[in-house]
């Protein structure tokens, strides 16, 4: 059980926000495996302020299981206040992105770039908390680079500014997603603040989830890239933390989930865009299976739902006979 402000989660396993990946269809697929919380792709506060339709579509939560957190990013205080007010009317939690390492984000002073300006961290957190109707959380990294390890100081500022939880990714911005996540920094943040701390980084298996919780004493975990093509990991982690068991996934379940994902993607974005979006997800779903590269190459050339589904049926029928 994890409580963030007045929002009670059924468990402490959270799906991380991933730009271009955690869209409505993928979140709904993950919700089948009952995480405690899912987070939308990050949305630009300035784009919301400019009433951009494409950005507003990223916040579509139709048919989703509550609670849902919506992540906003930006470094302009007025835009962040506007975005917080807007998003808090539709989401259960507002999350501030202070961890994104993408060059196109940090060049505007947004995302993890904010960690170089702790005064701005305070100002933005405070402004968002005041403008939001729901609890506010913040996602940070260990720091900007090895010369600027600021997670401890940032976490204390974020807590003082009124945020109800903090997620710490154990890498600096300069590391992006390379190397090994530093769980020590998560442990230190947990010792420093009273609000819930959510650990993030290198949680690839149920065993990893147990290790990070035992080692850092964090209140919850956020899982991102490891769920791609592997959404049932959320359930496996939950079960492993509760009773030490891990349910294996059959190829029948795998294809059933892929088909559900295709249906949701096509419904949300139309066949043309939906199938193009699904190509990357199908690559993830097939990772590690026999003859996966051949079928991936084939799927990447296909444009209709029927062709993709028929190709996958044929493929899964073929690998049934491979030991």
Phi, psi and omega in degrees: 000137179221133180245127177242104187061236179263011180259120180259123178269148181287336175206177187254024178256120188239136175278125182288153172284133177224117183301131179077003183231313183272059175282178182306311181301316181292321177298320180294326175295314180297326181295340175301328184263014168053058170290164179289332184199145169240154181236136180292166167302150180293142178241143182286127179295322180295319180297322177295318179298325179275006176062039182287121184297319182299320180292318180297327179295331178296343182262012177294124182239022184301128176078008184274155174279134177271155002277158177230138175254138176249129183261131178242152176223156179154167179234359177270119188300315182296318179296320180292323176297315179300312182298320180297317179296316182296309186290325183291349176279343183240339181253166180269337180217143173252126180249134178261127178275113173234029183229347185298128182265357188300132181307319183292340178273312185289336181295340177266006180087009184263181176059225185292346178299332179299336181292349175272357182222083186292337175295319179291325176303313180296312184299315182291314180301314181299315182295318180293317178301316181293325184275342186272144177269354183232169180300148180247137175236164180225138177250123180234172170252175177304325180169189180279311176206186184293343176274348183229069176271101191240009186304319182296311181294316180299317182299318179294320178297316181298318178296313180298329182280356172107005177292151185260351176194160179223136175254132180242121172267125188282038175226156173277168177298321184294338178278344186051248180239020182269173177065202184246134178295139181270103180282342178300321182294326178294317178301315181294320178297317180302323180287338187270328186244161181263338179287158179302140177245130181250124182273141183214139177122118177063033173261094188253342184220164175302325179295320177301318182299316180294318181298315183293322179293315181294321185283314187266342187064022179297156186277337181203171177231148177242124183247130183243265190301331181293344179275349183291122185070008189210047186296335180293349175304326180299317178290320181297319178297311181303312181296318182295321179292328184276311186226009174076010180253154176229117179279128178283147181261129179275162176294333177296316179292321181301312182290325178299317180291319178300316181295319177299318180297316177301312181303315181293319181295316181292320179297319184284322190238000184085159187298315185301303181287320182302316180291322177297318178296324184289337184306313182294322180294319180298321176304318179292316182299328185268354184305130177086354179272158180299144176055026185296321185297323180296312183290327176299314179300321181292313181300323181294347177262348187273152185234350181245153179301317183298315180297317182295313182295317179298319179297318181290322177300313180300316181296311182293329175294324180292315185285348174303326186267005179259128179278000000 
